[in-house]
Amino acid sequence: MATEPKGPIKPLLWHYHWLPVTDAGNGNFFCVDLDPAPGGVVGQIFWYERVEGPIQVVANGFVEWLERTALDLESGRVAHHPTDGFVVTQDAEPSAAADGGA
């Protein structure tokens, strides 16, 4: 099944070279892309939703993604909830740490 992701991600529902690195507990997660589409970067991070598939690239690599996660936490854009994990505290697109519930 083809999808329409934003950014250089292969338009597939799933690819065996995508490595999930988070788990929102609802089938949505961030992935490391080990086989990006043309124009992409090996190791880029993208947001994946269980129904729609890959959504958008959020960072060019793991270090950039971690830095954005830290900035999101420091700015208060994202907070850690004891049972829900990382939650978006403002109405915004998924960034580095969000669970995509925005």
DOFIGU-7589 format. One record per residue: residue in three letters; x negated, y, z of N, C-alpha, C, CB in turn; chain. Coordinates in Angstrom, 2 decimals. Atoms other than C-alpha are relative to their C-alpha. Glycine has a CB too. Layout:
<sedrens>
<sedren residuo="ALA" n_u="X" n_v="Y" n_w="Z" ca_u="X" ca_v="Y" ca_w="Z" c_u="X" c_v="Y" c_w="Z" cb_u="X" cb_v="Y" cb_w="Z" cadena="A"/>
...
</sedrens>
This chain:
<sedrens>
<sedren residuo="MET" n_u="-0.85" n_v="-1.17" n_w="0.00" ca_u="0.00" ca_v="0.00" ca_w="0.00" c_u="-0.90" c_v="1.24" c_w="0.00" cb_u="0.97" cb_v="-0.01" cb_w="1.23" cadena="A"/>
<sedren residuo="ALA" n_u="0.78" n_v="-1.23" n_w="0.09" ca_u="-1.41" ca_v="3.40" ca_w="-0.97" c_u="0.53" c_v="1.06" c_w="0.96" cb_u="0.00" cb_v="0.53" cb_w="-1.43" cadena="A"/>
<sedren residuo="THR" n_u="-0.36" n_v="-1.12" n_w="-0.86" ca_u="-1.42" ca_v="6.38" ca_w="1.38" c_u="-0.57" c_v="1.27" c_w="-0.63" cb_u="-0.53" cb_v="-0.20" cb_w="1.46" cadena="A"/>
<sedren residuo="GLU" n_u="0.51" n_v="-1.27" n_w="0.51" ca_u="-2.23" ca_v="10.07" ca_w="0.83" c_u="-0.73" c_v="0.75" c_w="1.11" cb_u="1.15" cb_v="0.87" cb_w="-0.57" cadena="A"/>
<sedren residuo="PRO" n_u="0.74" n_v="-0.66" n_w="-1.08" ca_u="-4.88" ca_v="10.99" ca_w="3.41" c_u="-0.59" c_v="1.34" c_w="-0.45" cb_u="-1.11" cb_v="-0.91" cb_w="0.51" cadena="A"/>
<sedren residuo="LYS" n_u="0.67" n_v="-1.27" n_w="0.25" ca_u="-6.37" ca_v="14.48" ca_w="3.70" c_u="-1.50" c_v="-0.23" c_w="0.16" cb_u="0.51" cb_v="1.13" cb_w="0.97" cadena="A"/>
<sedren residuo="GLY" n_u="1.43" n_v="0.20" n_w="-0.06" ca_u="-10.04" ca_v="14.35" ca_w="2.90" c_u="-0.44" c_v="-1.25" c_w="-0.73" cb_u="-0.45" cb_v="-0.06" cb_w="1.42" cadena="A"/>
<sedren residuo="PRO" n_u="0.56" n_v="1.12" n_w="0.76" ca_u="-12.34" ca_v="11.74" ca_w="1.37" c_u="0.12" c_v="-1.34" c_w="0.72" cb_u="-1.44" cb_v="0.28" cb_w="-0.31" cadena="A"/>
<sedren residuo="ILE" n_u="-0.29" n_v="1.31" n_w="-0.59" ca_u="-10.70" ca_v="8.60" ca_w="2.77" c_u="0.68" c_v="-0.83" c_w="-1.08" cb_u="0.91" cb_v="0.12" cb_w="1.31" cadena="A"/>
<sedren residuo="LYS" n_u="-0.65" n_v="0.86" n_w="1.00" ca_u="-9.74" ca_v="5.67" ca_w="0.57" c_u="1.50" c_v="-0.08" c_w="0.30" cb_u="-0.65" cb_v="-1.42" cb_w="-0.01" cadena="A"/>
<sedren residuo="PRO" n_u="-1.46" n_v="-0.01" n_w="-0.19" ca_u="-5.95" ca_v="5.74" ca_w="0.02" c_u="0.58" c_v="-1.40" c_w="0.17" cb_u="0.67" cb_v="0.69" cb_w="-1.17" cadena="A"/>
<sedren residuo="LEU" n_u="-0.45" n_v="1.35" n_w="-0.31" ca_u="-5.28" ca_v="2.35" ca_w="1.60" c_u="0.69" c_v="0.00" c_w="1.36" cb_u="-1.18" cb_v="-1.00" cb_w="-0.01" cadena="A"/>
<sedren residuo="LEU" n_u="-0.59" n_v="0.11" n_w="-1.33" ca_u="-3.15" ca_v="1.26" ca_w="4.54" c_u="-1.05" c_v="-0.48" c_w="0.99" cb_u="1.21" cb_v="-0.95" cb_w="-0.02" cadena="A"/>
<sedren residuo="TRP" n_u="1.08" n_v="0.46" n_w="-0.88" ca_u="-6.17" ca_v="-0.58" ca_w="5.99" c_u="-1.17" c_v="-0.46" c_w="-0.84" cb_u="0.48" cb_v="-1.14" cb_w="0.95" cadena="A"/>
<sedren residuo="HIS" n_u="1.24" n_v="0.42" n_w="0.68" ca_u="-9.79" ca_v="-1.29" ca_w="5.02" c_u="-0.90" c_v="-0.64" c_w="1.06" cb_u="-0.72" cb_v="1.21" cb_w="-0.72" cadena="A"/>
<sedren residuo="TYR" n_u="0.82" n_v="0.72" n_w="-0.98" ca_u="-12.13" ca_v="-3.75" ca_w="6.74" c_u="-1.29" c_v="0.73" c_w="0.38" cb_u="-0.34" cb_v="-1.36" cb_w="-0.53" cadena="A"/>
<sedren residuo="HIS" n_u="1.16" n_v="-0.81" n_w="-0.37" ca_u="-14.91" ca_v="-1.11" ca_w="6.82" c_u="0.38" c_v="1.21" c_w="0.86" cb_u="-0.72" cb_v="0.48" cb_w="-1.25" cadena="A"/>
<sedren residuo="TRP" n_u="-0.42" n_v="-1.04" n_w="-0.95" ca_u="-12.91" ca_v="1.14" ca_w="9.17" c_u="-0.09" c_v="-0.59" c_w="1.40" cb_u="1.47" cb_v="0.50" cb_w="-0.31" cadena="A"/>
<sedren residuo="LEU" n_u="0.25" n_v="0.49" n_w="-1.35" ca_u="-13.98" ca_v="0.74" ca_w="12.78" c_u="0.75" c_v="0.86" c_w="1.02" cb_u="-1.51" cb_v="-0.01" cb_w="0.31" cadena="A"/>
<sedren residuo="PRO" n_u="-0.70" n_v="-0.79" n_w="-1.01" ca_u="-11.44" ca_v="1.90" ca_w="15.41" c_u="-0.90" c_v="0.27" c_w="1.20" cb_u="1.29" cb_v="-0.72" cb_w="0.45" cadena="A"/>
<sedren residuo="VAL" n_u="0.83" n_v="-0.35" n_w="-1.17" ca_u="-13.15" ca_v="3.76" ca_w="18.27" c_u="0.84" c_v="0.52" c_w="1.16" cb_u="-1.04" cb_v="1.05" cb_w="-0.39" cadena="A"/>
<sedren residuo="THR" n_u="-0.90" n_v="-0.38" n_w="-1.09" ca_u="-10.12" ca_v="4.78" ca_w="20.34" c_u="1.26" c_v="-0.84" c_w="-0.12" cb_u="0.33" cb_v="1.53" cb_w="-0.03" cadena="A"/>
<sedren residuo="ASP" n_u="-1.29" n_v="0.69" n_w="0.03" ca_u="-6.72" ca_v="3.35" ca_w="21.21" c_u="0.99" c_v="0.85" c_w="0.78" cb_u="-0.09" cb_v="-1.44" cb_w="0.59" cadena="A"/>
<sedren residuo="ALA" n_u="-1.01" n_v="-0.82" n_w="-0.66" ca_u="-3.75" ca_v="5.57" ca_w="21.96" c_u="1.09" c_v="-0.86" c_w="0.64" cb_u="0.63" cb_v="0.98" cb_w="-0.98" cadena="A"/>
<sedren residuo="GLY" n_u="-0.98" n_v="0.90" n_w="-0.59" ca_u="-1.76" ca_v="2.49" ca_w="23.01" c_u="1.27" c_v="-0.13" c_w="-0.82" cb_u="0.35" cb_v="0.48" cb_w="1.37" cadena="A"/>
<sedren residuo="ASN" n_u="-1.21" n_v="0.04" n_w="0.83" ca_u="0.77" ca_v="3.00" ca_w="20.21" c_u="-0.32" c_v="-0.36" c_w="-1.45" cb_u="0.72" cb_v="1.34" cb_w="0.04" cadena="A"/>
<sedren residuo="GLY" n_u="0.41" n_v="0.36" n_w="1.35" ca_u="-1.17" ca_v="1.80" ca_w="17.17" c_u="-0.67" c_v="1.13" c_w="-0.75" cb_u="1.18" cb_v="-0.45" cb_w="-0.77" cadena="A"/>
<sedren residuo="ASN" n_u="0.69" n_v="-1.14" n_w="0.59" ca_u="-2.71" ca_v="5.22" ca_w="16.45" c_u="-1.39" c_v="0.10" c_w="0.61" cb_u="0.80" cb_v="1.32" cb_w="0.21" cadena="A"/>
<sedren residuo="PHE" n_u="1.37" n_v="-0.06" n_w="-0.52" ca_u="-6.46" ca_v="5.75" ca_w="16.77" c_u="-0.90" c_v="0.78" c_w="-0.93" cb_u="-0.56" cb_v="-1.41" cb_w="0.22" cadena="A"/>
<sedren residuo="PHE" n_u="1.05" n_v="-0.57" n_w="0.82" ca_u="-9.62" ca_v="7.39" ca_w="15.50" c_u="-0.86" c_v="-1.14" c_w="-0.51" cb_u="-0.84" cb_v="1.05" cb_w="0.80" cadena="A"/>
<sedren residuo="CYS" n_u="0.84" n_v="1.02" n_w="0.62" ca_u="-11.81" ca_v="5.36" ca_w="13.13" c_u="-1.30" c_v="0.59" c_w="-0.49" cb_u="0.74" cb_v="-0.67" cb_w="-1.16" cadena="A"/>
<sedren residuo="VAL" n_u="1.24" n_v="-0.30" n_w="0.69" ca_u="-15.40" ca_v="5.44" ca_w="11.99" c_u="0.15" c_v="-0.62" c_w="-1.38" cb_u="-1.29" cb_v="-0.56" cb_w="0.77" cadena="A"/>
<sedren residuo="ASP" n_u="-0.15" n_v="0.45" n_w="1.38" ca_u="-15.35" ca_v="5.17" ca_w="8.19" c_u="-1.36" c_v="-0.42" c_w="-0.54" cb_u="0.63" cb_v="1.12" cb_w="-0.89" cadena="A"/>
<sedren residuo="LEU" n_u="1.27" n_v="0.52" n_w="0.49" ca_u="-18.17" ca_v="2.94" ca_w="6.97" c_u="-0.03" c_v="-0.15" c_w="-1.52" cb_u="-0.29" cb_v="-1.34" cb_w="0.65" cadena="A"/>
<sedren residuo="ASP" n_u="-0.07" n_v="0.08" n_w="1.47" ca_u="-17.01" ca_v="3.04" ca_w="3.33" c_u="0.94" c_v="1.09" c_w="-0.50" cb_u="0.50" cb_v="-1.43" cb_w="-0.48" cadena="A"/>
<sedren residuo="PRO" n_u="-0.88" n_v="-1.11" n_w="0.37" ca_u="-15.62" ca_v="6.51" ca_w="2.54" c_u="0.23" c_v="0.09" c_w="-1.51" cb_u="-0.57" cb_v="1.30" cb_w="0.50" cadena="A"/>
<sedren residuo="ALA" n_u="-0.27" n_v="-0.32" n_w="1.40" ca_u="-14.10" ca_v="7.67" ca_w="-0.73" c_u="-1.09" c_v="0.95" c_w="-0.51" cb_u="1.42" cb_v="0.62" cb_w="-0.17" cadena="A"/>
<sedren residuo="PRO" n_u="0.97" n_v="-0.95" n_w="0.54" ca_u="-16.28" ca_v="9.73" ca_w="-3.09" c_u="0.15" c_v="1.39" c_w="0.64" cb_u="0.15" cb_v="0.11" cb_w="-1.53" cadena="A"/>
<sedren residuo="GLY" n_u="-0.01" n_v="-1.30" n_w="-0.66" ca_u="-17.26" ca_v="13.00" ca_w="-1.42" c_u="-0.03" c_v="-0.12" c_w="1.52" cb_u="1.20" cb_v="0.78" cb_w="-0.42" cadena="A"/>
<sedren residuo="GLY" n_u="0.02" n_v="0.23" n_w="-1.44" ca_u="-17.09" ca_v="11.45" ca_w="2.06" c_u="-1.39" c_v="-0.30" c_w="0.49" cb_u="0.93" cb_v="-1.12" cb_w="0.36" cadena="A"/>
<sedren residuo="VAL" n_u="1.27" n_v="0.28" n_w="-0.66" ca_u="-19.86" ca_v="10.72" ca_w="4.53" c_u="0.14" c_v="-1.31" c_w="0.78" cb_u="-0.42" cb_v="1.18" cb_w="0.94" cadena="A"/>
<sedren residuo="VAL" n_u="-0.02" n_v="1.24" n_w="-0.78" ca_u="-20.62" ca_v="7.24" ca_w="5.87" c_u="-0.10" c_v="0.38" c_w="1.47" cb_u="-1.17" cb_v="-0.97" cb_w="-0.43" cadena="A"/>
<sedren residuo="GLY" n_u="-0.02" n_v="-0.31" n_w="-1.42" ca_u="-19.78" ca_v="7.44" ca_w="9.56" c_u="0.98" c_v="1.11" c_w="0.36" cb_u="-1.36" cb_v="0.39" cb_w="0.45" cadena="A"/>
<sedren residuo="GLN" n_u="-0.99" n_v="-1.04" n_w="-0.32" ca_u="-17.13" ca_v="10.16" ca_w="9.24" c_u="1.10" c_v="-0.59" c_w="0.88" cb_u="0.61" cb_v="0.59" cb_w="-1.30" cadena="A"/>
<sedren residuo="ILE" n_u="-1.07" n_v="0.42" n_w="-0.91" ca_u="-14.32" ca_v="10.01" ca_w="11.79" c_u="1.32" c_v="0.52" c_w="-0.56" cb_u="-0.24" cb_v="0.52" cb_w="1.46" cadena="A"/>
<sedren residuo="PHE" n_u="-1.32" n_v="-0.44" n_w="0.44" ca_u="-10.67" ca_v="10.10" ca_w="10.76" c_u="1.08" c_v="-0.51" c_w="0.94" cb_u="0.27" cb_v="-0.48" cb_w="-1.43" cadena="A"/>
<sedren residuo="TRP" n_u="-1.17" n_v="0.36" n_w="-0.80" ca_u="-7.27" ca_v="9.90" ca_w="12.46" c_u="0.84" c_v="-0.97" c_w="-0.80" cb_u="0.83" cb_v="1.25" cb_w="0.40" cadena="A"/>
<sedren residuo="TYR" n_u="-0.80" n_v="1.05" n_w="0.62" ca_u="-5.19" ca_v="6.79" ca_w="11.69" c_u="1.31" c_v="-0.15" c_w="0.77" cb_u="-0.79" cb_v="-1.35" cb_w="-0.03" cadena="A"/>
<sedren residuo="GLU" n_u="-1.31" n_v="0.25" n_w="-0.61" ca_u="-1.46" ca_v="6.36" ca_w="12.35" c_u="0.53" c_v="-1.32" c_w="-0.51" cb_u="1.01" cb_v="1.16" cb_w="-0.30" cadena="A"/>
<sedren residuo="ARG" n_u="-0.40" n_v="1.38" n_w="0.33" ca_u="0.03" ca_v="2.88" ca_w="12.41" c_u="1.02" c_v="-0.08" c_w="-1.13" cb_u="0.56" cb_v="-0.67" cb_w="1.23" cadena="A"/>
<sedren residuo="VAL" n_u="-1.02" n_v="0.05" n_w="1.04" ca_u="2.94" ca_v="3.73" ca_w="10.10" c_u="-0.52" c_v="0.58" c_w="-1.32" cb_u="1.25" cb_v="0.76" cb_w="0.44" cadena="A"/>
<sedren residuo="GLU" n_u="0.43" n_v="-0.70" n_w="1.21" ca_u="1.29" ca_v="6.14" ca_w="7.65" c_u="-1.39" c_v="-0.40" c_w="-0.48" cb_u="0.02" cb_v="1.47" cb_w="0.24" cadena="A"/>
<sedren residuo="GLY" n_u="1.37" n_v="0.34" n_w="0.36" ca_u="-2.28" ca_v="4.81" ca_w="7.68" c_u="-0.93" c_v="1.15" c_w="0.29" cb_u="-0.08" cb_v="-0.39" cb_w="-1.47" cadena="A"/>
<sedren residuo="PRO" n_u="0.95" n_v="-1.08" n_w="-0.27" ca_u="-5.25" ca_v="7.17" ca_w="7.47" c_u="0.63" c_v="1.36" c_w="-0.28" cb_u="-1.27" cb_v="-0.19" cb_w="-0.84" cadena="A"/>
<sedren residuo="ILE" n_u="-0.62" n_v="-1.31" n_w="0.12" ca_u="-4.26" ca_v="10.81" ca_w="7.97" c_u="-0.99" c_v="1.05" c_w="-0.48" cb_u="0.59" cb_v="0.43" cb_w="1.33" cadena="A"/>
<sedren residuo="GLN" n_u="0.95" n_v="-1.03" n_w="0.38" ca_u="-7.28" ca_v="13.11" ca_w="7.87" c_u="-1.34" c_v="-0.19" c_w="0.68" cb_u="0.55" cb_v="1.37" cb_w="0.33" cadena="A"/>
<sedren residuo="VAL" n_u="1.34" n_v="-0.01" n_w="-0.58" ca_u="-11.01" ca_v="13.40" ca_w="8.44" c_u="-0.04" c_v="1.09" c_w="1.06" cb_u="-1.11" cb_v="0.23" cb_w="-1.10" cadena="A"/>
<sedren residuo="VAL" n_u="0.09" n_v="-0.99" n_w="-1.08" ca_u="-11.69" ca_v="15.17" ca_w="11.76" c_u="-1.44" c_v="0.36" c_w="0.35" cb_u="0.69" cb_v="-0.52" cb_w="1.23" cadena="A"/>
<sedren residuo="ALA" n_u="1.41" n_v="-0.29" n_w="-0.27" ca_u="-15.51" ca_v="15.03" ca_w="11.92" c_u="-0.86" c_v="-0.76" c_w="-1.00" cb_u="-0.39" cb_v="-0.38" cb_w="1.47" cadena="A"/>
<sedren residuo="ASN" n_u="0.92" n_v="0.65" n_w="0.94" ca_u="-18.47" ca_v="14.17" ca_w="9.70" c_u="-0.81" c_v="-1.12" c_w="0.63" cb_u="-0.93" cb_v="1.02" cb_w="-0.58" cadena="A"/>
<sedren residuo="GLY" n_u="0.74" n_v="1.07" n_w="-0.66" ca_u="-19.94" ca_v="11.82" ca_w="12.30" c_u="0.38" c_v="-0.10" c_w="1.46" cb_u="-1.49" cb_v="0.22" cb_w="-0.14" cadena="A"/>
<sedren residuo="PHE" n_u="-0.35" n_v="0.30" n_w="-1.38" ca_u="-19.74" ca_v="10.41" ca_w="15.80" c_u="-0.42" c_v="1.11" c_w="0.96" cb_u="-0.61" cb_v="-1.31" cb_w="0.42" cadena="A"/>
<sedren residuo="VAL" n_u="0.49" n_v="-1.05" n_w="-0.89" ca_u="-21.86" ca_v="13.12" ca_w="17.46" c_u="0.87" c_v="1.25" c_w="-0.13" cb_u="-1.48" cb_v="0.35" cb_w="-0.32" cadena="A"/>
<sedren residuo="GLU" n_u="-0.89" n_v="-1.15" n_w="0.20" ca_u="-19.77" ca_v="15.90" ca_w="15.90" c_u="1.35" c_v="-0.23" c_w="0.65" cb_u="0.18" cb_v="0.29" cb_w="-1.50" cadena="A"/>
<sedren residuo="TRP" n_u="-1.30" n_v="0.33" n_w="-0.60" ca_u="-16.61" ca_v="14.13" ca_w="17.04" c_u="-0.06" c_v="0.11" c_w="1.53" cb_u="0.43" cb_v="-1.43" cb_w="-0.41" cadena="A"/>
<sedren residuo="LEU" n_u="0.15" n_v="-0.10" n_w="-1.45" ca_u="-17.92" ca_v="13.83" ca_w="20.62" c_u="-0.12" c_v="1.47" c_w="0.44" cb_u="-1.24" cb_v="-0.78" cb_w="0.46" cadena="A"/>
<sedren residuo="GLU" n_u="0.12" n_v="-1.42" n_w="-0.33" ca_u="-18.90" ca_v="17.52" ca_w="20.62" c_u="1.35" c_v="0.70" c_w="-0.06" cb_u="-0.99" cb_v="0.69" cb_w="-0.95" cadena="A"/>
<sedren residuo="ARG" n_u="-1.35" n_v="-0.59" n_w="0.10" ca_u="-15.39" ca_v="18.50" ca_w="19.45" c_u="0.89" c_v="-0.47" c_w="1.16" cb_u="0.65" cb_v="-0.37" cb_w="-1.35" cadena="A"/>
<sedren residuo="THR" n_u="-0.77" n_v="0.51" n_w="-1.13" ca_u="-13.88" ca_v="16.27" ca_w="22.12" c_u="-0.35" c_v="0.78" c_w="1.26" cb_u="-0.27" cb_v="-1.50" cb_w="0.20" cadena="A"/>
<sedren residuo="ALA" n_u="0.43" n_v="-0.78" n_w="-1.17" ca_u="-15.96" ca_v="18.05" ca_w="24.78" c_u="0.56" c_v="1.42" c_w="-0.05" cb_u="-1.54" cb_v="0.03" cb_w="0.08" cadena="A"/>
<sedren residuo="LEU" n_u="-0.54" n_v="-1.36" n_w="0.14" ca_u="-14.91" ca_v="21.47" ca_w="23.43" c_u="1.51" c_v="0.02" c_w="0.25" cb_u="-0.31" cb_v="0.56" cb_w="-1.39" cadena="A"/>
<sedren residuo="ASP" n_u="-1.45" n_v="0.08" n_w="-0.23" ca_u="-11.24" ca_v="20.41" ca_w="23.39" c_u="0.32" c_v="-0.12" c_w="1.49" cb_u="0.60" cb_v="-1.18" cb_w="-0.77" cadena="A"/>
<sedren residuo="LEU" n_u="-0.21" n_v="0.17" n_w="-1.44" ca_u="-11.50" ca_v="19.32" ca_w="27.04" c_u="-0.36" c_v="1.28" c_w="0.76" cb_u="-0.84" cb_v="-1.18" cb_w="0.53" cadena="A"/>
<sedren residuo="GLU" n_u="0.43" n_v="-1.23" n_w="-0.69" ca_u="-13.43" ca_v="22.43" ca_w="28.14" c_u="0.96" c_v="1.15" c_w="-0.23" cb_u="-1.39" cb_v="0.39" cb_w="-0.47" cadena="A"/>
<sedren residuo="SER" n_u="-0.90" n_v="-1.11" n_w="0.32" ca_u="-11.00" ca_v="24.79" ca_w="26.39" c_u="1.40" c_v="-0.21" c_w="0.56" cb_u="0.09" cb_v="0.19" cb_w="-1.50" cadena="A"/>
<sedren residuo="GLY" n_u="-1.34" n_v="0.30" n_w="-0.49" ca_u="-7.94" ca_v="23.07" ca_w="27.85" c_u="0.96" c_v="-0.40" c_w="-1.10" cb_u="0.54" cb_v="1.18" cb_w="0.74" cadena="A"/>
<sedren residuo="ARG" n_u="-0.86" n_v="0.40" n_w="1.12" ca_u="-6.58" ca_v="22.22" ca_w="24.39" c_u="0.46" c_v="-1.45" c_w="0.18" cb_u="-0.75" cb_v="0.16" cb_w="-1.35" cadena="A"/>
<sedren residuo="VAL" n_u="-0.29" n_v="1.40" n_w="-0.29" ca_u="-6.72" ca_v="18.58" ca_w="25.46" c_u="-0.30" c_v="-0.24" c_w="1.48" cb_u="-0.84" cb_v="-0.97" cb_w="-0.91" cadena="A"/>
<sedren residuo="ALA" n_u="0.22" n_v="0.34" n_w="-1.40" ca_u="-6.41" ca_v="17.20" ca_w="28.98" c_u="0.05" c_v="-1.52" c_w="0.14" cb_u="1.06" cb_v="0.69" cb_w="0.93" cadena="A"/>
<sedren residuo="HIS" n_u="-0.06" n_v="1.43" n_w="-0.26" ca_u="-6.89" ca_v="13.78" ca_w="30.46" c_u="1.09" c_v="-0.25" c_w="1.04" cb_u="-1.37" cb_v="-0.54" cb_w="0.49" cadena="A"/>
<sedren residuo="HIS" n_u="-1.09" n_v="0.39" n_w="-0.89" ca_u="-3.78" ca_v="12.27" ca_w="32.04" c_u="-0.32" c_v="-1.39" c_w="0.53" cb_u="1.40" cb_v="0.04" cb_w="-0.75" cadena="A"/>
<sedren residuo="PRO" n_u="0.41" n_v="1.29" n_w="-0.58" ca_u="-4.31" ca_v="9.34" ca_w="34.46" c_u="0.63" c_v="-1.23" c_w="-0.65" cb_u="0.32" cb_v="-0.01" cb_w="1.45" cadena="A"/>
<sedren residuo="THR" n_u="-0.62" n_v="1.16" n_w="0.62" ca_u="-1.84" ca_v="7.06" ca_w="32.66" c_u="0.15" c_v="0.12" c_w="-1.51" cb_u="1.35" cb_v="-0.23" cb_w="0.60" cadena="A"/>
<sedren residuo="ASP" n_u="-0.21" n_v="-0.20" n_w="1.44" ca_u="-1.46" ca_v="8.60" ca_w="29.19" c_u="-1.30" c_v="0.23" c_w="-0.78" cb_u="0.91" cb_v="1.17" cb_w="-0.21" cadena="A"/>
<sedren residuo="GLY" n_u="1.26" n_v="-0.25" n_w="0.69" ca_u="-5.16" ca_v="9.18" ca_w="28.40" c_u="-0.10" c_v="1.45" c_w="-0.42" cb_u="-0.14" cb_v="-0.90" cb_w="-1.22" cadena="A"/>
<sedren residuo="PHE" n_u="0.14" n_v="-1.36" n_w="0.49" ca_u="-6.01" ca_v="12.26" ca_w="26.35" c_u="1.32" c_v="0.47" c_w="-0.59" cb_u="-1.14" cb_v="0.10" cb_w="-1.05" cadena="A"/>
<sedren residuo="VAL" n_u="-1.24" n_v="-0.56" n_w="0.52" ca_u="-3.00" ca_v="14.45" ca_w="25.64" c_u="-0.24" c_v="1.43" c_w="-0.46" cb_u="1.12" cb_v="-0.05" cb_w="1.06" cadena="A"/>
<sedren residuo="VAL" n_u="0.09" n_v="-1.36" n_w="0.52" ca_u="-2.67" ca_v="17.61" ca_w="23.57" c_u="0.82" c_v="0.91" c_w="0.90" cb_u="0.49" cb_v="0.09" cb_w="-1.48" cadena="A"/>
<sedren residuo="THR" n_u="-0.69" n_v="-0.91" n_w="-0.89" ca_u="-1.75" ca_v="20.55" ca_w="25.76" c_u="0.59" c_v="1.19" c_w="-0.75" cb_u="-0.94" cb_v="0.50" cb_w="1.08" cadena="A"/>
<sedren residuo="GLN" n_u="-0.55" n_v="-1.05" n_w="0.84" ca_u="-0.95" ca_v="22.91" ca_w="22.89" c_u="0.51" c_v="-0.63" c_w="-1.29" cb_u="-1.07" cb_v="1.10" cb_w="-0.30" cadena="A"/>
<sedren residuo="ASP" n_u="-0.55" n_v="0.50" n_w="1.25" ca_u="1.06" ca_v="22.45" ca_w="19.70" c_u="-1.05" c_v="0.18" c_w="-1.10" cb_u="1.32" cb_v="0.74" cb_w="-0.37" cadena="A"/>
<sedren residuo="ALA" n_u="1.08" n_v="-0.08" n_w="0.98" ca_u="-1.71" ca_v="21.60" ca_w="17.21" c_u="-0.16" c_v="-1.33" c_w="-0.71" cb_u="-1.32" cb_v="0.42" cb_w="0.66" cadena="A"/>
<sedren residuo="GLU" n_u="0.35" n_v="1.22" n_w="0.74" ca_u="-2.94" ca_v="19.09" ca_w="14.66" c_u="-0.95" c_v="-0.84" c_w="0.85" cb_u="-0.65" cb_v="0.35" cb_w="-1.37" cadena="A"/>
<sedren residuo="PRO" n_u="0.98" n_v="0.81" n_w="-0.72" ca_u="-4.94" ca_v="16.12" ca_w="15.99" c_u="-1.40" c_v="0.51" c_w="-0.27" cb_u="0.12" cb_v="-1.49" cb_w="-0.40" cadena="A"/>
<sedren residuo="SER" n_u="1.38" n_v="-0.43" n_w="0.12" ca_u="-8.51" ca_v="17.15" ca_w="16.64" c_u="-0.88" c_v="-1.18" c_w="0.30" cb_u="-0.32" cb_v="1.20" cb_w="0.94" cadena="A"/>
<sedren residuo="ALA" n_u="0.95" n_v="1.06" n_w="-0.29" ca_u="-11.32" ca_v="15.10" ca_w="18.08" c_u="0.46" c_v="-0.93" c_w="1.09" cb_u="-1.31" cb_v="0.59" cb_w="0.37" cadena="A"/>
<sedren residuo="ALA" n_u="-0.32" n_v="0.83" n_w="-1.15" ca_u="-9.84" ca_v="13.83" ca_w="21.35" c_u="1.49" c_v="-0.32" c_w="0.10" cb_u="-0.44" cb_v="0.68" cb_w="1.26" cadena="A"/>
<sedren residuo="ALA" n_u="-1.44" n_v="0.14" n_w="-0.14" ca_u="-6.09" ca_v="14.07" ca_w="20.87" c_u="0.47" c_v="-1.40" c_w="-0.39" cb_u="0.72" cb_v="1.04" cb_w="-0.85" cadena="A"/>
<sedren residuo="ASP" n_u="-0.53" n_v="1.31" n_w="0.35" ca_u="-3.97" ca_v="10.95" ca_w="20.70" c_u="0.92" c_v="0.11" c_w="-1.22" cb_u="0.77" cb_v="-0.61" cb_w="1.19" cadena="A"/>
<sedren residuo="GLY" n_u="-0.81" n_v="-0.16" n_w="1.21" ca_u="-2.17" ca_v="12.39" ca_w="17.68" c_u="1.46" c_v="0.30" c_w="0.28" cb_u="-0.09" cb_v="-1.22" cb_w="-0.83" cadena="A"/>
<sedren residuo="GLY" n_u="-1.37" n_v="-0.25" n_w="-0.36" ca_u="1.02" ca_v="13.11" ca_w="19.58" c_u="0.47" c_v="1.41" c_w="-0.24" cb_u="0.21" cb_v="-0.34" cb_w="1.39" cadena="A"/>
<sedren residuo="ALA" n_u="-0.36" n_v="-1.40" n_w="0.24" ca_u="1.00" ca_v="16.75" ca_w="18.51" c_u="1.04" c_v="0.12" c_w="-1.06" cb_u="-1.22" cb_v="0.80" cb_w="-0.39" cadena="A"/>
</sedrens>
